[in-house]
Amino acid sequence: LHDRLTVNVERFRGRMLAAGFDIKPTQSAICAVMLYDAKLSQDFAARLLDEGIYVTGFYYPVVPKDQARIRVQVSAGHTEQELDRCVDAFVKVGRELGVLR
């Protein structure tokens, strides 16, 4: 399970970084997709839910001021197809909200 989790985290992080997202380095299954703006983190999470992806946006005082982010919990149970669908939804919403070009 640990090996599968490591592969899944690397797949998710790699695809997200390649798409242009700012992902904090991690040695855990929790990936922080940095958006830096509190309202944007909430709007982004709401739009992802519309796409069938449940994530949580965090902002001050939970994280430092101007360090708002989306928290993604990757698991060993996720399939490659599920991870890819998640990344595709992030890219779609990222373009719609002006986070990505």
Wavefront OBJ file of the C-alpha trace (Angstrom):
o trace
v 0.000 0.000 0.000
v 2.817 2.388 0.819
v 4.445 1.808 -2.573
v 1.108 2.390 -4.336
v 0.557 5.569 -2.322
v 4.013 6.853 -3.271
v 3.309 6.193 -6.966
v -0.072 7.934 -6.722
v 1.339 11.023 -4.986
v 4.138 11.264 -7.550
v 1.646 10.897 -10.416
v -0.685 13.570 -9.041
v 2.110 16.016 -8.150
v 3.918 15.473 -11.439
v 0.858 16.068 -13.581
v -0.201 19.100 -11.515
v 3.271 20.658 -11.707
v 3.425 19.981 -15.460
v 0.060 21.732 -15.837
v 1.487 24.821 -14.145
v 0.161 24.583 -10.597
v 2.277 25.577 -7.615
v 2.448 22.521 -5.340
v 4.258 22.643 -2.020
v 6.905 19.924 -1.641
v 5.606 17.060 0.478
v 6.618 13.726 1.898
v 3.045 12.840 2.728
v -0.162 12.076 0.886
v -1.424 15.616 1.473
v -0.756 17.900 -1.475
v -1.129 21.652 -1.064
v -2.130 23.358 -4.308
v -1.139 26.966 -3.641
v -3.563 29.682 -4.753
v -2.511 32.401 -2.251
v -5.947 34.089 -2.258
v -8.639 33.136 0.276
v -11.661 33.824 -1.933
v -10.052 32.095 -4.881
v -9.383 28.986 -2.785
v -13.057 28.813 -1.815
v -14.331 29.515 -5.332
v -11.913 26.958 -6.766
v -13.009 24.255 -4.289
v -16.682 24.969 -5.042
v -16.096 24.709 -8.797
v -14.193 21.436 -8.333
v -17.175 20.054 -6.409
v -19.314 20.909 -9.454
v -16.857 18.717 -11.402
v -17.275 15.853 -8.907
v -14.000 16.479 -7.057
v -14.238 17.056 -3.302
v -11.364 19.102 -1.896
v -11.060 21.716 0.807
v -9.764 25.267 0.515
v -7.758 26.555 3.459
v -6.971 30.173 4.242
v -5.971 32.403 7.154
v -6.062 31.763 10.115
v -5.761 28.028 9.329
v -2.692 28.729 7.176
v -0.487 31.844 7.149
v -1.950 35.008 5.626
v -1.698 35.070 1.806
v -0.913 31.337 1.752
v -4.400 30.072 0.817
v -4.451 26.668 -0.787
v -6.492 23.677 -1.825
v -5.720 20.576 0.220
v -5.760 17.323 -1.747
v -5.564 13.986 0.056
v -4.205 11.284 -2.268
v -4.670 7.646 -1.239
v -3.383 4.235 -2.281
v -6.962 3.422 -3.233
v -7.106 5.985 -6.034
v -6.793 4.593 -9.537
v -4.702 6.235 -12.252
v -7.943 7.155 -14.015
v -9.317 8.860 -10.888
v -6.109 10.830 -10.384
v -6.074 11.869 -14.036
v -9.731 12.938 -13.844
v -8.897 15.013 -10.779
v -5.975 16.714 -12.517
v -8.123 17.336 -15.607
v -10.769 18.988 -13.406
v -8.103 21.152 -11.740
v -6.845 22.243 -15.165
v -10.362 23.014 -16.414
v -11.261 25.075 -13.343
v -7.799 26.641 -13.246
v -8.308 27.964 -16.769
v -11.844 29.142 -16.039
v -10.704 31.069 -12.951
v -7.571 32.497 -14.558
v -5.095 30.501 -12.468
v -3.729 28.782 -15.582
v -3.367 30.063 -19.110
l 1 2 3 4 5 6 7 8 9 10 11 12 13 14 15 16 17 18 19 20 21 22 23 24 25 26 27 28 29 30 31 32 33 34 35 36 37 38 39 40 41 42 43 44 45 46 47 48 49 50 51 52 53 54 55 56 57 58 59 60 61 62 63 64 65 66 67 68 69 70 71 72 73 74 75 76 77 78 79 80 81 82 83 84 85 86 87 88 89 90 91 92 93 94 95 96 97 98 99 100 101
